[in-house]
């Protein structure tokens, strides 16, 4: 989910227009598109904003994705809190019966969460929420919807729904749910960081993605502002851009894409689940019963915190979408930037070859082709093996960059045409040329390592960053640094092996 570090004016051809992403209700705002997996009649759903979190069992979550400073009972207590009683009463009034089987709301060391009030077994349905209880964009008052242009996304519509019902306060039919959402000013998504804070993350893809997200929210607010002004009886006399931003971020951290109903949805009570990167339990939708469910992937003893997976997400995604990060995230990624030299006599030929094989390069806002592209690295688990975690597309790009003759380019094109059509995906037969390409990658990655080390040092010494944002920044940069170092170590050993064969 990473984008390589490069000039701030460069934008990816695939994600250049984030406005288009915001128009697509079921698409993520950034890189990833919502993924669906079917299992019999259940459809697994991923959190829709950018899909989401990570953390091994026993690892500490830096900042909770939902309420920072949650309210409720102590985690050791299995008795219902006042909130849970009110919440349960509200569910029953809405026709929900036993939506949570064996769960109680409590406080973990990281904030609010759900705990087992009795033993829960693997494969057991822990929670179900009917379709009627879900909040979808269609539940926004028609009076408001008529005032919105087609440019207003499903994200914004859900944000407007929250703003409307926050204005109603206790008179809202959704008051017990709305009251459990993060209070204004409590969220730590990077879109709320000041520029002085955000600059510490400039080495990370999350910096550019945060800037893009802020632009999207500004455009969404501008598109919805007319409806806000014309409906003071629904939204109040004035909704500020910051209030809209808070509501929008709340939706981004909680909305789920549900394929069966073809919509984004806020699913009450699921909000209380915290995330575990190694957990395989996810929200699913039962098409026969028309309800969302969570099925346990493990056994829980009474008093254990019950968790789900938000998705296999890096710290950059977690910080942007949910406002937290993990000290050790197994799904961390790091971005690097690779481009053709402006002095390369074969630059135009290489660029044409890349584009003809669907290897797109990034274009600036001014329409200038940078002749470069960004790539995401994952941690290389072992120095031995084939270097899984270093994308084949990155290696192919490096081989094209290192080509020195037109004949080499012609050979690459012919080999691609004779095989699967993918350009330079196989190592060069000439070990010297392959060594050159791999050495180039190592040099680029080592340069990123140096910059990340400098950033990590600046974060440690910073008086600007305060908890929890300082810990989030440490986790983001530290995770990316770990990924970069693993890739560098593999490339160094692989390059040496090439010279020995």
Secondary structure, 3 states (H helix, E strand, C coil): CCCCCCCCCEECCCCCCHHHHHHCCCCCCCCCCCCCEEECCEEECCECCCCCCCCCCCCCECCCCCCCCCCCEECCCCCCCHHHHHHHHHHHHCCCCCCECCEEEEEECCEEEEEECCCECCCCEEEEEEHHHCECHHHCCHHHHCCCCCCCCHHHHHHHHHHHHHHHHHHCCCHHHHCCCCCCCCCCCHHHCCHHHHHHHCCCHHHHHHHHHHHHHHHHHHHHHHHHHHCHHHHCCCCCHHHHHHHHHHHHHHCEEECCCCEEEECCCHHHCEECCCCCCCEEEECCCCEEEEECCCCECCCCEEEECCCCCCHHHHHHHCCCCECCCCCCEEEEEEECCCCCCCHHHHHHHHHHCCCCCCEECCCCECCEEEEEEECCCCCCCCCCCCCHHHHHHHHHHHCCCHHHHHHHHHHHHHCCCCCCCCCCCCHHHHHHHHHHHHHHHHHHHHHHHHHHHHHHHCCCCCCCHHHHHHHHHHHHHHHHHHHHHHHHHHHHHHHHC
